[in-house]
Amino acid sequence: MAIIHLLSETMDEFLFEKNSREDREIRLEPSVKLSVRFSEKDSLAVGDAIVTIQDAGHEGLFRIKFHHLARFRIESPLQSDAEKKAVHMEAGRILHPLWNRTLRSFCVTAGIPVIQLPPYTVSEERIKTG
């Protein structure tokens, strides 16, 4: 299995919408879309994630959305699509706490209850390597 190391991370967009003036029950629905692109020699990878948390029942009522980019160094050349899929899963495992840190910091600053994402999971069949 390939070992990866986080080199850098950045967020280039953060959006918060709350369109209700009254307190009402909100049923949060988290979504993470992570794609991982590899350099020509597979020594670097870029994780490109869009994280969205919104009210499942009322579109536009409540939404937090941010775009997170991360660069990784891959220790050894990748030999197969299976190894690329493993790097994708490892990138999600590494980035998940960073996504939760971003949410926690925002929620504390905004004075709203802290939101946590469930663990990042995706079936291997859904990971594209080409």
Secondary structure per residue as TSV (DSSP state, phi and psi in degrees):
chain	resnum	aa	ss	phi	psi
A	1	M	-	360.0	138.9
A	2	A	-	-74.1	140.3
A	3	I	-	-101.9	132.1
A	4	I	E	-121.6	153.6
A	5	H	E	-130.2	134.0
A	6	L	E	-71.5	124.5
A	7	L	E	-96.7	-45.2
A	8	S	E	-158.7	162.2
A	9	E	E	-147.8	152.8
A	10	T	E	-154.1	155.3
A	11	M	E	-120.7	126.4
A	12	D	E	-111.3	2.9
A	13	E	E	-157.8	138.3
A	14	F	E	-143.2	127.5
A	15	L	E	-128.3	134.8
A	16	F	E	-132.4	125.7
A	17	E	E	-127.9	131.1
A	18	K	E	-138.7	109.2
A	19	N	-	-109.8	29.0
A	20	S	-	-127.2	132.3
A	21	R	S	-91.1	-13.3
A	22	E	S	-105.9	152.4
A	23	D	-	-76.4	125.9
A	24	R	-	-144.5	158.5
A	25	E	-	-69.7	131.9
A	26	I	-	-117.9	131.6
A	27	R	-	-104.2	103.4
A	28	L	E	-76.1	137.7
A	29	E	E	-127.0	108.2
A	30	P	E	-85.8	150.3
A	31	S	E	-144.8	132.6
A	32	V	E	-126.5	124.8
A	33	K	E	-115.9	110.0
A	34	L	E	-117.7	126.2
A	35	S	E	-118.5	145.2
A	36	V	E	-123.1	123.0
A	37	R	E	-109.5	146.2
A	38	F	E	-113.9	147.7
A	39	S	-	-70.9	168.0
A	40	E	T	-55.7	-39.9
A	41	K	T	-97.1	9.4
A	42	D	S	57.0	30.8
A	43	S	S	-97.8	-14.8
A	44	L	E	-131.1	152.0
A	45	A	E	-138.6	150.0
A	46	V	E	-121.0	124.0
A	47	G	E	-95.5	125.7
A	48	D	E	-120.5	109.2
A	49	A	E	-120.9	141.6
A	50	I	E	-118.6	118.6
A	51	V	E	-109.3	127.4
A	52	T	E	-131.4	134.0
A	53	I	E	-127.4	121.5
A	54	Q	E	-143.6	165.7
A	55	D	E	-71.2	122.6
A	56	A	S	-68.6	-28.3
A	57	G	S	-93.6	-20.1
A	58	H	S	-139.5	94.4
A	59	E	T	-60.3	132.8
A	60	G	T	88.9	-5.9
A	61	L	T	-76.3	-44.6
A	62	F	E	-148.6	129.1
A	63	R	E	-155.3	135.3
A	64	I	E	-121.4	130.9
A	65	K	E	-144.5	133.6
A	66	F	E	-144.7	153.5
A	67	H	E	-110.4	121.6
A	68	H	E	-123.2	128.5
A	69	L	E	-115.6	140.9
A	70	A	E	-142.1	142.5
A	71	R	E	-109.9	138.8
A	72	F	E	-126.9	146.9
A	73	R	E	-100.6	134.1
A	74	I	E	-103.3	124.8
A	75	E	S	-66.5	-39.5
A	76	S	S	-132.0	153.0
A	77	P	-	-57.6	143.9
A	78	L	-	-84.1	132.2
A	79	Q	-	-98.5	-17.1
A	80	S	S	-154.8	168.3
A	81	D	H	-63.4	-33.3
A	82	A	H	-61.2	-39.7
A	83	E	H	-68.4	-37.0
A	84	K	H	-64.0	-39.9
A	85	K	H	-64.6	-38.7
A	86	A	H	-64.2	-38.7
A	87	V	H	-63.8	-41.9
A	88	H	H	-56.9	-48.5
A	89	M	H	-64.1	-40.4
A	90	E	H	-66.4	-39.1
A	91	A	H	-60.3	-44.6
A	92	G	H	-60.8	-40.1
A	93	R	H	-65.0	-39.1
A	94	I	H	-71.2	-40.4
A	95	L	H	-78.6	-26.0
A	96	H	H	-52.0	-49.1
A	97	P	H	-62.4	-30.7
A	98	L	H	-70.2	-39.1
A	99	W	H	-62.2	-42.6
A	100	N	H	-67.4	-34.8
A	101	R	H	-62.4	-43.0
A	102	T	H	-61.3	-47.1
A	103	L	H	-61.8	-46.2
A	104	R	H	-60.8	-46.2
A	105	S	H	-60.5	-45.4
A	106	F	H	-63.0	-48.1
A	107	C	H	-60.5	-43.0
A	108	V	H	-63.2	-44.4
A	109	T	H	-64.4	-40.1
A	110	A	H	-80.9	-11.2
A	111	G	T	75.0	30.4
A	112	I	S	-115.0	159.9
A	113	P	-	-56.8	142.8
A	114	V	-	-67.5	134.4
A	115	I	-	-107.6	134.3
A	116	Q	-	-120.5	139.0
A	117	L	-	-81.7	144.7
A	118	P	-	-67.4	163.4
A	119	P	-	-54.7	144.2
A	120	Y	-	-74.9	122.0
A	121	T	-	-139.3	148.6
A	122	V	-	-155.9	141.8
A	123	S	-	-74.0	145.1
A	124	E	G	-59.3	-28.6
A	125	E	G	-65.5	-26.6
A	126	R	G	-85.7	-10.0
A	127	I	-	-83.7	124.3
A	128	K	-	-96.6	134.9
A	129	T	-	-112.0	-7.4
A	130	G	-	-102.6	360.0
